[in-house]
Amino acid sequence: MEPLTVTVDGAKKVLGLGHTKIYELIGKGRLKTVKIGRRTLVKTDSIRALVEQAA
């Protein structure tokens, strides 16, 4: 089963972007997140959508 979310660090690794850029994309709504406790998790479907839009 494929993960539904990844950590911000996981998103950084997958996309090859820095911490600041990831949070910028989250702020602009281009990456969707879910908060569980104090953790911010990035939805993997929003990562795919971001990459497809860039192509």
C-alpha positions as CSV (number, residue, x, y, z in Angstrom):
1,M,0.0,0.0,0.0
2,E,1.3,3.4,-1.0
3,P,1.5,6.1,1.8
4,L,-1.2,8.8,1.7
5,T,1.1,11.3,3.3
6,V,4.8,12.1,3.8
7,T,6.5,14.3,6.3
8,V,7.8,17.7,5.2
9,D,11.3,16.2,5.1
10,G,10.0,13.4,2.9
11,A,8.4,16.0,0.5
12,K,11.7,17.8,0.4
13,K,13.6,14.7,-0.6
14,V,11.0,13.6,-3.2
15,L,10.8,17.0,-4.8
16,G,14.4,18.0,-4.3
17,L,13.4,21.3,-2.8
18,G,14.3,23.1,0.3
19,H,12.4,23.7,3.5
20,T,11.5,27.3,2.7
21,K,10.1,26.4,-0.8
22,I,8.0,23.5,0.6
23,Y,6.4,25.8,3.2
24,E,5.9,28.4,0.5
25,L,4.0,25.9,-1.7
26,I,2.0,24.9,1.3
27,G,1.1,28.5,2.0
28,K,0.0,29.0,-1.6
29,G,-2.2,25.9,-1.4
30,R,-0.2,24.1,-4.0
31,L,0.7,21.3,-1.6
32,K,-2.1,20.0,0.6
33,T,-1.4,19.1,4.2
34,V,-3.0,17.5,7.2
35,K,-2.1,18.2,10.8
36,I,-2.0,15.3,13.2
37,G,-1.0,16.6,16.6
38,R,2.1,18.8,16.1
39,R,3.1,17.1,12.8
40,T,2.4,18.5,9.4
41,L,2.0,15.8,6.8
42,V,2.0,16.5,3.0
43,K,-0.6,14.6,1.0
44,T,1.1,12.5,-1.7
45,D,-1.7,13.2,-4.2
46,S,-0.9,16.9,-4.0
47,I,2.8,16.2,-4.7
48,R,1.8,14.3,-7.8
49,A,-0.5,17.1,-8.9
50,L,2.3,19.7,-8.5
51,V,4.7,17.6,-10.6
52,E,2.1,17.0,-13.3
53,Q,1.3,20.7,-13.5
54,A,5.0,21.6,-13.9
55,A,5.4,19.2,-16.7
